[in-house]
Amino acid sequence: MSGTQPPLRALGFCGADDSVDPRLLGLIAHAYPIVEFGVLFRPDKEGQPRYATAAWAEKFGRVVRASKIKAAAHLCGARVNQVLDGDSGFLSQLESWGFGRVQINATAVNGVDTSKLDEQAPNLLSLAEKLPTLEFILQKNEETAPLWEAILKIGIPKNMSMLVDESKGTGVAAKSWPSPPTGYEIGYAGGIGPSNIDKVLSDVMEAANGRSIWIDMESSLRSTKNGKDVFDLDKCFLVINAACNAGHMKHPARLG
């Protein structure tokens, strides 16, 4: 990686679920330390494709703690409503499982009541203060503006960042990538995957202009295998390989 390029802080693969063995995720992320596997938590969809069961998440947590790999919890539905109401119970559970980052997907398409986002901003700030070792990620888009604008007005804490994703988690490709603002870190999502990763990496690094950033993807990592919707590690590796070829990380020396 040249000195003019900012570091790629994390390469996020979201939607890990019961279709993959948590130990295999541990092997991959241990070999490629910037890889961050994301787990979606939405009680009314638990056990469906993309939404891991609690039992699987607990097993993954054991892997995370043992391997010391990156892991992000992506909260949807009732889990977001709980957080916005100031309930820290599930966040503490996630922390005990080893998750280092928690993304708050506060949009209607993710099953969230968005009618009081501005009023709930202080609740979220209180939780960030209560749990300083967790990084809180806000989806930054037009729908969530009442929440993140209220937080910026009050003052964003050091353990809070934002994911720029106008697709709201639906995998629609972004038309452009904004440069990071002063005061907090951002990541990028929206239609990123194996088919366009080379261009996306080039474009977001240019937009970052020396700042540390991350990228995240979900929909592009699904495949149908043996008639089942699965989290496709082959597709994850295509992205990993592209990031290595672009100089943002390296294959382990033992792999040749």
DRENDO-1510 file (C-alpha; in Angstrom, 1 decimal, always signed):
<recs>
REC; n; res; u; v; w
REC; 1; MET; +0.0; +0.0; +0.0 .
REC; 2; SER; +1.4; +3.4; -0.9 .
REC; 3; GLY; +1.9; +6.1; +1.6 .
REC; 4; THR; -0.8; +8.2; -0.1 .
REC; 5; GLN; -3.5; +5.6; +0.5 .
REC; 6; PRO; -5.5; +5.6; +3.8 .
REC; 7; PRO; -5.7; +2.3; +5.7 .
REC; 8; LEU; -8.6; +0.1; +5.1 .
REC; 9; ARG; -9.8; -0.3; +8.6 .
REC; 10; ALA; -12.2; -3.2; +8.1 .
REC; 11; LEU; -13.5; -5.3; +5.3 .
REC; 12; GLY; -17.0; -6.1; +6.4 .
REC; 13; PHE; -18.9; -9.2; +5.4 .
REC; 14; CYS; -22.4; -9.1; +6.8 .
REC; 15; GLY; -25.1; -11.8; +7.0 .
REC; 16; ALA; -23.1; -14.6; +8.5 .
REC; 17; ASP; -25.6; -17.2; +9.7 .
REC; 18; ASP; -26.3; -20.8; +10.5 .
REC; 19; SER; -25.4; -21.8; +6.9 .
REC; 20; VAL; -21.6; -21.6; +7.8 .
REC; 21; ASP; -19.5; -23.0; +10.6 .
REC; 22; PRO; -18.4; -20.3; +13.0 .
REC; 23; ARG; -15.0; -21.9; +13.2 .
REC; 24; LEU; -14.5; -21.5; +9.5 .
REC; 25; LEU; -15.1; -17.8; +9.9 .
REC; 26; GLY; -12.5; -17.7; +12.7 .
REC; 27; LEU; -9.9; -19.3; +10.4 .
REC; 28; ILE; -10.5; -16.8; +7.6 .
REC; 29; ALA; -10.6; -13.7; +9.9 .
REC; 30; HIS; -7.5; -14.9; +11.8 .
REC; 31; ALA; -5.6; -15.1; +8.5 .
REC; 32; TYR; -6.9; -11.8; +7.3 .
REC; 33; PRO; -7.1; -9.5; +10.4 .
REC; 34; ILE; -9.0; -6.6; +8.8 .
REC; 35; VAL; -11.9; -9.0; +7.8 .
REC; 36; GLU; -14.9; -8.3; +10.0 .
REC; 37; PHE; -17.8; -10.7; +10.0 .
REC; 38; GLY; -21.2; -9.1; +10.7 .
REC; 39; VAL; -24.2; -10.8; +12.3 .
REC; 40; LEU; -27.7; -9.5; +11.8 .
REC; 41; PHE; -30.0; -9.6; +14.9 .
REC; 42; ARG; -33.7; -9.3; +14.4 .
REC; 43; PRO; -35.9; -11.5; +16.7 .
REC; 44; ASP; -38.9; -11.8; +14.3 .
REC; 45; LYS; -36.6; -13.3; +11.6 .
REC; 46; GLU; -34.2; -15.3; +13.8 .
REC; 47; GLY; -33.2; -18.5; +12.0 .
REC; 48; GLN; -34.1; -17.3; +8.5 .
REC; 49; PRO; -31.3; -16.8; +5.9 .
REC; 50; ARG; -29.1; -13.8; +7.0 .
REC; 51; TYR; -30.4; -13.9; +10.5 .
REC; 52; ALA; -28.4; -16.2; +12.8 .
REC; 53; THR; -30.0; -18.2; +15.7 .
REC; 54; ALA; -29.0; -17.2; +19.2 .
REC; 55; ALA; -27.3; -20.6; +19.6 .
REC; 56; TRP; -25.2; -20.0; +16.5 .
REC; 57; ALA; -24.3; -16.4; +17.6 .
REC; 58; GLU; -23.2; -17.8; +21.0 .
REC; 59; LYS; -20.9; -20.3; +19.2 .
REC; 60; PHE; -19.6; -17.6; +17.0 .
REC; 61; GLY; -18.9; -15.5; +20.1 .
REC; 62; ARG; -16.7; -18.3; +21.5 .
REC; 63; VAL; -14.7; -18.2; +18.3 .
REC; 64; VAL; -14.4; -14.4; +18.4 .
REC; 65; ARG; -13.1; -14.4; +21.9 .
REC; 66; ALA; -10.7; -17.3; +21.3 .
REC; 67; SER; -9.4; -16.0; +18.0 .
REC; 68; LYS; -9.6; -12.3; +18.8 .
REC; 69; ILE; -11.1; -11.5; +15.4 .
REC; 70; LYS; -13.2; -8.6; +14.4 .
REC; 71; ALA; -17.0; -9.0; +14.7 .
REC; 72; ALA; -19.9; -6.6; +14.3 .
REC; 73; ALA; -23.5; -6.9; +15.4 .
REC; 74; HIS; -26.0; -5.4; +13.0 .
REC; 75; LEU; -29.1; -4.7; +14.9 .
REC; 76; CYS; -32.6; -4.5; +13.2 .
REC; 77; GLY; -36.2; -4.5; +14.3 .
REC; 78; ALA; -36.9; -4.9; +18.0 .
REC; 79; ARG; -33.2; -4.9; +18.9 .
REC; 80; VAL; -32.9; -1.4; +17.5 .
REC; 81; ASN; -36.1; -0.3; +19.3 .
REC; 82; GLN; -34.6; -1.5; +22.5 .
REC; 83; VAL; -31.4; +0.4; +22.1 .
REC; 84; LEU; -33.2; +3.6; +21.1 .
REC; 85; ASP; -35.3; +3.3; +24.2 .
REC; 86; GLY; -32.1; +3.2; +26.3 .
REC; 87; ASP; -32.1; -0.6; +27.1 .
REC; 88; SER; -28.5; -1.9; +27.4 .
REC; 89; GLY; -29.3; -5.5; +28.1 .
REC; 90; PHE; -28.7; -7.0; +24.7 .
REC; 91; LEU; -25.7; -4.8; +24.1 .
REC; 92; SER; -24.1; -6.2; +27.2 .
REC; 93; GLN; -24.7; -9.7; +25.9 .
REC; 94; LEU; -23.1; -8.8; +22.6 .
REC; 95; GLU; -20.1; -7.4; +24.4 .
REC; 96; SER; -19.7; -10.6; +26.4 .
REC; 97; TRP; -19.8; -12.6; +23.2 .
REC; 98; GLY; -16.8; -10.5; +21.9 .
REC; 99; PHE; -18.5; -8.2; +19.5 .
REC; 100; GLY; -16.5; -5.0; +19.2 .
REC; 101; ARG; -18.9; -2.9; +17.1 .
REC; 102; VAL; -22.7; -2.6; +17.0 .
REC; 103; GLN; -24.5; -1.1; +14.0 .
REC; 104; ILE; -27.9; +0.5; +14.6 .
REC; 105; ASN; -30.1; +0.0; +11.5 .
REC; 106; ALA; -32.8; +2.5; +12.4 .
REC; 107; THR; -34.9; +2.3; +9.2 .
REC; 108; ALA; -38.4; +1.2; +8.5 .
REC; 109; VAL; -37.3; -1.4; +6.0 .
REC; 110; ASN; -35.4; -3.0; +8.9 .
REC; 111; GLY; -38.5; -3.2; +11.0 .
REC; 112; VAL; -37.8; -0.1; +13.2 .
REC; 113; ASP; -40.2; +2.5; +14.6 .
REC; 114; THR; -38.6; +5.7; +13.2 .
REC; 115; SER; -41.2; +8.1; +14.5 .
REC; 116; LYS; -39.1; +9.5; +17.4 .
REC; 117; LEU; -35.5; +9.2; +16.2 .
REC; 118; ASP; -34.6; +12.8; +17.2 .
REC; 119; GLU; -36.1; +12.4; +20.7 .
REC; 120; GLN; -34.2; +9.1; +21.2 .
REC; 121; ALA; -30.8; +10.4; +20.4 .
REC; 122; PRO; -30.0; +11.1; +24.1 .
REC; 123; ASN; -30.8; +7.5; +24.9 .
REC; 124; LEU; -28.2; +6.3; +22.4 .
REC; 125; LEU; -25.6; +8.7; +23.6 .
REC; 126; SER; -26.2; +7.5; +27.2 .
REC; 127; LEU; -25.6; +3.9; +26.1 .
REC; 128; ALA; -22.4; +4.9; +24.3 .
REC; 129; GLU; -21.2; +6.5; +27.5 .
REC; 130; LYS; -22.2; +3.5; +29.5 .
REC; 131; LEU; -20.4; +1.0; +27.2 .
REC; 132; PRO; -17.2; +2.8; +26.1 .
REC; 133; THR; -15.5; -0.3; +24.7 .
REC; 134; LEU; -18.2; -0.8; +22.1 .
REC; 135; GLU; -18.2; +1.2; +18.9 .
REC; 136; PHE; -21.7; +2.3; +17.9 .
REC; 137; ILE; -22.3; +2.6; +14.2 .
REC; 138; LEU; -25.2; +4.7; +12.8 .
REC; 139; GLN; -26.6; +4.2; +9.4 .
REC; 140; LYS; -26.2; +7.6; +7.8 .
REC; 141; ASN; -28.9; +8.2; +5.2 .
REC; 142; GLU; -31.8; +10.5; +4.6 .
REC; 143; GLU; -34.3; +8.4; +6.6 .
REC; 144; THR; -32.0; +8.3; +9.7 .
REC; 145; ALA; -31.1; +12.0; +9.5 .
REC; 146; PRO; -33.3; +13.0; +12.6 .
REC; 147; LEU; -31.1; +10.6; +14.7 .
REC; 148; TRP; -27.6; +11.4; +13.5 .
REC; 149; GLU; -28.3; +15.1; +13.1 .
REC; 150; ALA; -29.5; +15.3; +16.7 .
REC; 151; ILE; -26.4; +13.4; +17.8 .
REC; 152; LEU; -24.1; +15.7; +15.9 .
REC; 153; LYS; -25.9; +18.7; +17.5 .
REC; 154; ILE; -25.4; +17.4; +21.0 .
REC; 155; GLY; -21.9; +16.1; +20.3 .
REC; 156; ILE; -20.8; +12.8; +18.9 .
REC; 157; PRO; -18.7; +10.6; +21.2 .
REC; 158; LYS; -15.4; +9.0; +20.3 .
REC; 159; ASN; -16.9; +5.5; +20.2 .
REC; 160; MET; -19.5; +6.4; +17.6 .
REC; 161; SER; -19.1; +6.3; +13.8 .
REC; 162; MET; -21.4; +6.2; +10.8 .
REC; 163; LEU; -22.0; +4.0; +7.8 .
REC; 164; VAL; -22.9; +5.9; +4.6 .
REC; 165; ASP; -25.6; +3.7; +3.0 .
REC; 166; GLU; -28.4; +5.3; +1.2 .
REC; 167; SER; -29.6; +1.8; +0.1 .
REC; 168; LYS; -30.6; +1.3; +3.8 .
REC; 169; GLY; -29.1; -2.2; +3.7 .
REC; 170; THR; -30.9; -3.3; +0.5 .
REC; 171; GLY; -27.8; -3.7; -1.6 .
REC; 172; VAL; -28.6; -0.9; -4.1 .
REC; 173; ALA; -25.4; +0.5; -5.6 .
REC; 174; ALA; -24.3; +3.9; -4.5 .
REC; 175; LYS; -23.9; +6.6; -7.2 .
REC; 176; SER; -21.0; +8.3; -5.4 .
REC; 177; TRP; -19.0; +8.1; -2.2 .
REC; 178; PRO; -18.7; +11.2; +0.0 .
REC; 179; SER; -15.5; +12.2; +1.7 .
REC; 180; PRO; -15.3; +11.6; +5.5 .
REC; 181; PRO; -16.4; +14.7; +7.5 .
REC; 182; THR; -14.3; +16.0; +10.4 .
REC; 183; GLY; -15.1; +14.8; +13.9 .
REC; 184; TYR; -15.9; +11.1; +13.3 .
REC; 185; GLU; -15.1; +8.1; +11.1 .
REC; 186; ILE; -17.3; +6.6; +8.4 .
REC; 187; GLY; -17.6; +3.5; +6.4 .
REC; 188; TYR; -19.2; +2.8; +3.0 .
REC; 189; ALA; -21.9; +0.4; +1.9 .
REC; 190; GLY; -24.5; +0.0; -0.9 .
REC; 191; GLY; -24.2; -2.5; -3.7 .
REC; 192; ILE; -20.6; -3.5; -3.0 .
REC; 193; GLY; -19.5; -7.0; -3.9 .
REC; 194; PRO; -17.2; -9.3; -5.9 .
REC; 195; SER; -18.3; -7.9; -9.2 .
REC; 196; ASN; -17.3; -4.3; -8.5 .
REC; 197; ILE; -14.9; -4.5; -5.6 .
REC; 198; ASP; -11.9; -3.3; -7.6 .
REC; 199; LYS; -13.6; -0.1; -8.7 .
REC; 200; VAL; -15.2; +0.5; -5.3 .
REC; 201; LEU; -11.9; +0.2; -3.5 .
REC; 202; SER; -10.3; +2.6; -5.8 .
REC; 203; ASP; -13.1; +5.1; -5.5 .
REC; 204; VAL; -13.6; +5.0; -1.8 .
REC; 205; MET; -9.9; +5.3; -1.2 .
REC; 206; GLU; -9.9; +8.4; -3.4 .
REC; 207; ALA; -12.9; +9.8; -1.5 .
REC; 208; ALA; -11.3; +9.1; +1.9 .
REC; 209; ASN; -8.4; +11.4; +1.0 .
REC; 210; GLY; -6.1; +9.8; +3.6 .
REC; 211; ARG; -8.7; +9.1; +6.3 .
REC; 212; SER; -9.2; +5.6; +7.8 .
REC; 213; ILE; -12.4; +4.0; +6.4 .
REC; 214; TRP; -14.1; +0.6; +6.1 .
REC; 215; ILE; -16.5; -1.0; +3.6 .
REC; 216; ASP; -19.4; -3.3; +4.2 .
REC; 217; MET; -21.4; -5.7; +2.0 .
REC; 218; GLU; -24.3; -8.1; +2.5 .
REC; 219; SER; -26.7; -8.9; -0.4 .
REC; 220; SER; -23.9; -9.7; -2.8 .
REC; 221; LEU; -22.5; -12.4; -0.6 .
REC; 222; ARG; -25.6; -14.7; -0.8 .
REC; 223; SER; -25.9; -17.7; -3.1 .
REC; 224; THR; -28.2; -20.6; -3.6 .
REC; 225; LYS; -26.5; -23.9; -3.0 .
REC; 226; ASN; -28.2; -27.3; -2.8 .
REC; 227; GLY; -31.5; -25.3; -2.9 .
REC; 228; LYS; -30.7; -23.2; +0.1 .
REC; 229; ASP; -29.9; -19.5; +0.6 .
REC; 230; VAL; -26.4; -19.4; +2.1 .
REC; 231; PHE; -23.7; -17.0; +3.2 .
REC; 232; ASP; -21.1; -17.7; +0.5 .
REC; 233; LEU; -17.6; -17.8; +1.7 .
REC; 234; ASP; -16.3; -18.2; -1.9 .
REC; 235; LYS; -17.7; -14.8; -2.6 .
REC; 236; CYS; -16.1; -13.4; +0.5 .
REC; 237; PHE; -12.7; -14.7; -0.6 .
REC; 238; LEU; -13.1; -13.1; -4.1 .
REC; 239; VAL; -13.3; -9.8; -2.2 .
REC; 240; ILE; -10.4; -10.7; +0.0 .
REC; 241; ASN; -8.3; -11.6; -2.9 .
REC; 242; ALA; -9.1; -8.3; -4.7 .
REC; 243; ALA; -8.2; -6.3; -1.6 .
REC; 244; CYS; -4.9; -8.2; -1.4 .
REC; 245; ASN; -4.2; -7.5; -5.1 .
REC; 246; ALA; -4.9; -3.9; -4.6 .
REC; 247; GLY; -2.4; -3.7; -1.8 .
REC; 248; HIS; -4.7; -3.1; +1.1 .
REC; 249; MET; -3.7; -6.3; +2.9 .
REC; 250; LYS; -1.6; -9.4; +2.2 .
REC; 251; HIS; -2.2; -13.1; +2.0 .
REC; 252; PRO; -0.5; -15.0; +4.8 .
REC; 253; ALA; +3.1; -15.9; +3.9 .
REC; 254; ARG; +2.3; -19.6; +4.6 .
REC; 255; LEU; -0.1; -19.6; +1.7 .
REC; 256; GLY; +2.6; -18.7; -0.8 .
</recs>
